[in-house]
Amino acid sequence: MSETRESSIEIGKEEFRKIGYKLIDDISDFIDSIDKRPVTPNEGPSQLQNILGNSSLPENGIASNELISKTTNLLFNHSLLNGHPKFLGYITSSAAPIGALADLLAASVNPNVGAHILSPIASEIEKQTIKWLAEFIGVSPNYGGILVSGGNMANFTAFLAARTAKAPKSIKENGISNNSDKLTIYCSKTTHTWIEKAAILFGLGTKSIRWIQTDTTNRIDTTILETTIKQDLKNGYKPIMVIGTAGDVSTGVVDDLSHISTICKTYDLWFHIDGAYGVPAAVIPKLNYLFEGIKEADSIALDPHKWLYSPLEAGCTLVKNPQHLIDTYSSHPEYYNFSHNEEEIAQNFYEYGFQNSRGFRALKVWLTLQQIGRSGYEKLISEDIQLSKILYHLAEKHPELEAVSQNLSITTLRYIPLDINNNDYLNKLNENVLNKLQTGGEVFLSNAIVFEKYCLRACIVNFRTSKKDIEEIIEIIIREGRKVHLKLSQTIE
């Protein structure tokens, strides 16, 4: 081997510059024309495999410029575009362009943000990002936390911290086998499915979950909640945690967080808020009343890749007392030499969550928070909410639509043909309408079951969506609804 090593994986400076400039030009054109593209090409797995080709792994390398050019074409022309102004499905935001640049920059340096010694400036940026996110939603900047992949992981991270804090102290040594049948957690029946995953994966089992009914506003019924806790205590169970939702995924409803907080204090329970979607709306002063009680939360989950317009992946767990994260996740094997200088103790993020090796997720969030600022976010989030209200009111006025619910930036509605009131038929009809809309390429909505009604659901976390898009979406729903109704009614007859 020669003294200087040549590697086929390296790309020389001039070639990298040329490929990179071309890629940036292509991305710029893509973003600029995204509204003119189909929301989805509606291609099945076999079609896409044919496009990729069924060749084996290459024996020899392929030129970098050829690979990047080909892959650019694949992604631009064969993806569902959640950055499209008419993408209102699920809760994936249109991603801020600065986030794409941030991911390129982060990958170029490639810090491992598990230990401070491995990622000195990246660790400090993540600490600052956590502080800013806490300030953003109106809780103390002394909350600690960690950036994770998304809502499931943000909630899981808090769930285990709660279990460590409130379960018997012997749980680390003896496990939960002797205690799991008594530990109980409480949440609304509308809580996201992450809670079932957590109960199963972390040993409590689904029988540990007390699904609390909702009231007429679809919020957790706090009277039933407290009654259930009292009954469990009387029967020898050990309640450990109550979950409040700040923006449920189907309708955007925010639970009565203040009342839940009071109940948690009364019975010494961990108060967790699943705000993965909705909690960024706390930045709007006139909505403060919705989030009363948030400052009392022991932990909060939020997803910057939802309503803070960050590219995937970016979730966040905030904990009032960060020591609970260290108590849950910290370990010190002999092969970790993550030392610090004699004057300062460095924060190592591997002690705050599941991962040891961690990418630099914080950079895209940190940059976007600075680019937009608090006032910029207030404006964008307020506009998303206003567009959702416009969609609701347009549906309310149209004789062939039923406006069902509107909370935060989520509106649910149904297509209803004139003189049809059979709910079973309407549920089937709207399910078929949704399938048509999701594959048609013009607009992408999702679904929700609200008061036993199968609804079309529009969640606006998209800074590219305009009033014009909303008006056109109404027209598309009516047009496709009529077609589907005609076909379905003939089938039934």
N, C-alpha and C positions, 0 to 999 in steps of 0.2 A: 504494500500500500504506500502511495506517495505521501509526502509530508502534508500536502494540502489535499483535502478530501473533496471530490466532486460527487454530487448527489443528484439523481434524476428527479427528486422531489422538490428541489429548489427551483425558484423562478428568478431569473436575473432582473436587475433593477429596471432596465429599459423595457423588457418584455412585460414585466409586472405593470409598469406604468401604462403601456399601450393597452393591455387587456383591461386594466382597471378603468381607464378613461372611457373605453368603449362600453364597458358594463354600466358605468355611471350615466353615460348618454342614453343607453337603452332603458335604464330604470327611470330616468327623467321623462322620457317619452311615454313610458308605460303609465306612470302616475298622472301625467298630463292628459292622457286619453282614456283613463280608466272608466269614465262615465259613458263612453261610447262602445265599450265592450259588453258582451253578455255577462250577467252576474255569475253564471255557471255554464260550462259547455255541455253539461248533462251527458257525460261519457261514462260507460260502465267499465268495470275492471278488465274485461277481456279486450275492449277497444284500447284501453290505455296500455295494456301489456303488449298489444300488437304495435302500438306506436313506439314503445320502448325497444321492442325487439326481444327475441328470446335467445339471444346469443349468450355464450358462456362468459365467465370472467375473462377479460383480455389477458393474454399471455404477456404481451408487451405493452408499454405505456402509450398513451395517446396525447397529442399536443394539447397544452393547457388552453390555448386560444380557441381551438376547435371544441373542446369540452365545455368551456364557459358559454360559447355561442350557442351550442346545441341545447344546453341546459336552460339558458335564458328563454329560448323559444318554448321549451317544454313547460316551464312554470308560467309564463305569461299567457299561453294559449290553452292550457289544459288544467286550470285551477279554478276553484270557487273563489271569487274575489270579495273578501269581506271588507275591502276598502271601497267597493262600489257604493255610490250614494243610495242605491235602492236595496242594499243588503241591510235588512232589519231583523235577521234571524238570530236566535239564541242571544248570547251576550258577548260577542267578539267585536271589539271596536275597530273602526278605521284607524290604522296605525300611523302615528306621527312620522313624517319622513325623517326627522332628525334621529329617530330611533333606529332607522336602518343604518345611518352613518355611524351611530353609536355602537351597534353590533359589529360593524366592520372594524372599527377602531379597537373595541374590546378583544375581538378575536385575534387581531394583529399582535397585541401585547400578550394576550392569553394568561392573565393572572389567575392563580388558584386562590379564590377568596374563601379558603377554609381556615387559613392561619395568617396572622398579620405579617409574619416574616416572609411569607410567600407572596404577599399582595399588599405591600405597605400603603400605597395611595388608594388602591381599590377598596381596601378595608375601611379607610377613613371616609371615602365617598359613600360607601354603603351605610356607615353609621350616620352620616349627615342626611342621607336620603330617608332613613328610618325616622329621624327627628323631624324632618320636613313633612313627611306623610302624617305623623302624629299631629303636628301643628295644623296641617291642612284640614283634617277632619274635626279639629276642635278639642283634642285631648292634650294632656300634658306632654311636652317634648321629652320628659323623663321616661316615657314609655320606651322600652327596649324592643328589639325584634330582629327579624331576619327576612330577607327576600327569598321566595321559593318559586316553584314552577307555576302555581295557580291556586284556585280556590280549594280544591280537595286537600292539597298539601298544606295550605295556610290553616285550614280548619283542623286537619290532623295534628299539626304541630302544636296548636293550642289545646286540642283534646288531651293529648298525652301530658302536657304540662298540668292541666286540670286534674287528671287522674293521679299524677304524682303528688300534687298538693293536697288533695282531698281524700284519697284512698288511704287505707292503713299503711303506716310507714314501713311495714315489713314486706311490702309488695315487691321491692327490688330484689330481695333475697329469696322470698318464698313464692313469688309469682302471684297470680290472681286466682288460682284454682280454688282456694278456700274462701275467696271473697266475692268472686264475680257474680254469684247468684243473688247478692244483696246490694251491689252498687247500682244506683239508678240515675238516669239522666232524663231531662225533660225538654221537650221542644214542640213547636206547633206541627200539626199534621201537614203543613205546607213546606216544612223544612226540606232543603235540598238533600238528595240521596247520599251525600257524603257521610251523614250521620250513621246510616246503616252500615256503610263500609267501615267506618271507624269502630263501631260497636263489635263488628265481626272480627276485623283484623287485629284489634287490640284486646281481645279476650273477654269483653263483657257480654257479648251475645245480644241478639236483637231483642230478647225479652227484657233487657235492661232499659230499653227506651220506652218512655211514657209519651205517647203521641197525644198531645192536648188539642182538643177541638178549638176551632176558630169562632169568633163572634160574627155578627152580621157585617162587619167591615173587613172580614177575612184576616183579622189579627188574632194572635193567640189569646184565648180567653183566660185572663189572669185569675179570675175567681175559681175556675176549674183547676187551673195550675196549682194554686195554693191549697185547695181542697185535696188534690191528688198527693201533694207532698206530705200533708198532715196524715193522710191515710197510710202512706208508705212508712212513715216514721212509726206510726202506731203498730204496724204489722212487722216491724223489725228490719226494714230495709234501710240502706244508707244512701240517701240522696247526696249527689256530689256536684251536680252541674245543671244549669239552665241555659238554653240557647235561645237568644232572641235574634230575629232576622231583620236586618235593615235593608229591605228591598227584596222580597221573595221573587224567585225566578219566573214564576208564572204571571203574576200581576203587579209586582213592584211594591206591594204593601210593606210598610214599616211597622213592626210590633211596638207595643207600648213599653219602650225600653226603660222608662223611669219607674213604672210599676214593677217590672221584672227585677230591676235593681233593688228595690225595697224588699221584695220577697227574698232575694238572694241574701241580703244582709240579715234579715230576720232569721233565716234557717242556716246561715253560714255555708252558703253554696257558691261555687265558682260561677261567675256571670260572664258568659261568652257571647259575643255578637258576631253573627255571620253577616258581614257587610260587603261580601265579595263584589256584589254588583252596586248596591245603592248608597253605601256610606259616603262616597265622594260628594254626593249632593249636600252633605252637611256644610260644605263651603259656602253655600248660598244663605245669606243672613235671614231672609224671610222664611226659610225652611227649618230654622233652628228648632222650632217647636216639635218637629217630627223626630228629632234626634235627642230630645231631653233624656238624660240618664246615661248617655254614652260615656261621660267622664268617669262613671263608676264601674265600667266594664273591666274585668280582670284580663280579658283578652279580646282582640278584634281581628277578624280576617278581612282583607280587602285585596282586590286585584287591579293593579295599575293597567293590566292589559284589557280591562273592561272599560271603565268610565274615565280613565286617565289617558286613554288613547296610546298606550305603550304597545309596541310590537310584542307578540308572544315570545318567550314566556316571562310573565312577571306577576307573581302573587306576593302577598306580604302578611306576616303575622306580627301583631303588636301586642305586647304584654306589659301590664302596669308595673309589675315587679319582675324585671328580667332575670332575677335570680332563680325564678321558677323554671326558666328555660335551661339554665345551667344545671340545676338540680336534676332535670330530666335527661339531658343529652350529653353532659360532659363526661369524658373519660380521658385517662392519662396513661396510655401504654408506654413502655420504656422506649419504643422506637419513635416516639414523638419528641423531637427536640425543638419545640416551638418556644424558644426562650425569648425574653424581653430584656430591655436594658434595665439597669439597676434603679432608675428613677421613675419609670413609668410602666404600668401594667398594660399590655396590649390586649385588645379584644380579639379573640379568635372565634370566627363564626361557626366553626365545626362544633363548638360547645353550645350552640343555640338551636340546632336542628338536626335533621336526619343525615345530611350529607357531610362527608369529609372534603372531598374534592368538589369545588363549587365554581361555576362560571360567574362572570362579571355582569349579572343581571341588572345591577343597580345603575349602571352607567346610562342606559337609555332613559330610565325613569328620572334620574338626576338632571340630565340635560333637558328633558322635556319640561320638567317643573320650572327650570330657569327660563327656557325659551318662552313659555306661555305666561308664567307667573300666576299668582292667586287671582288677580282680576281677570286675566284671560280665561282661566278655567271657569270662573263664575259665569262669564258670558257664554262660553261654549256649552256648559252643562245646562244653563238656563234655556238656551236655544233648543237643545235636544228635548227638554221637557215641554217647551212651548209647541214644538212640532208634533209631539205626541198628543197634546191637547187638540191641536188642529185636526189631526187624523180622527180623533174621537168625535169631535163636533161634526166633521164632514160625514162620518158614518151615521151619526145621530140624525142628521137631516135627510139622508137618502132613504127612500121608501123600500129599497131592497137590501138594506144593511141594518144590523142591530149592533149598536155600540154597547159593549158589555161592561168593561171596566177601564179605568185610567188612573195610574199611580206612577209617580216619578216620570220616567220616560217610556213606560210600557203601556200600550193600549191593546185591548183585546176586542174583537168584533166578530160578527158572523155574517155570511151571505144568506139572506132569507128571500126566496122567491115570493112574489105577491100571492096572497091567499094560501100560504103553506104555514102551518103551525105545529106540525107533528115533530116533536123534539128528536125522536129516534132517527127520522129521515133527515132532519136538519144536521144532526151530528154526522151522519154518514156523508151527506152532501159536502159539508165543510171539510171533512177529512179528505175527500176526493179533490176538492178545490185546492187545498193546501198542496197535495201531491203534484197537481198540475202547475201551481205557481213555483214550486221548488225546482221543477225540472224545465220550466219554460225559458229561463234565462233573462226574463225581464225584471223580476223582483224576487227576493228571497225572504219569506216570513217563516215563523215557526208556529207551534201550536200550544194551546193551554186548555185544560179542562177547568172551567169556572162555573160553579153552581150547576154542575152536571151538564154543562153546555160545551161542546167541542168548538173551540174558538180559533180563529186566526190571530196570531200574536205578533205584534210589531214592537221591537225593543230598539229605541233610537239612541245609540251611543256612537254616533257617526258624524264627524264634523263636516263631511261632504254633503250630507243630506240637506235638501232645501224644501221650501214650501211647494215649489213646482213639482218636486219628486213625490211629495205626499199627495198632491192632487192627481198626479198621473197614476199613483198606486191605487187610489180609489177607482179610477176608470178601468184599470187592469183587473181588479177584483170583480167588478161588475161584469165585464166582458167575459172573463173566464168562468165566473159563476153561472152565467146564463147558459154557456155551452155545456158545462158539466151537468147542470140541472136537466137540460133537455135530454142528454144522453142517459143519465141515471134514471130519470122518470120513465123513459121508454123501456129500459131494462127491467124495472120493477113491474111495469104493466105487463 
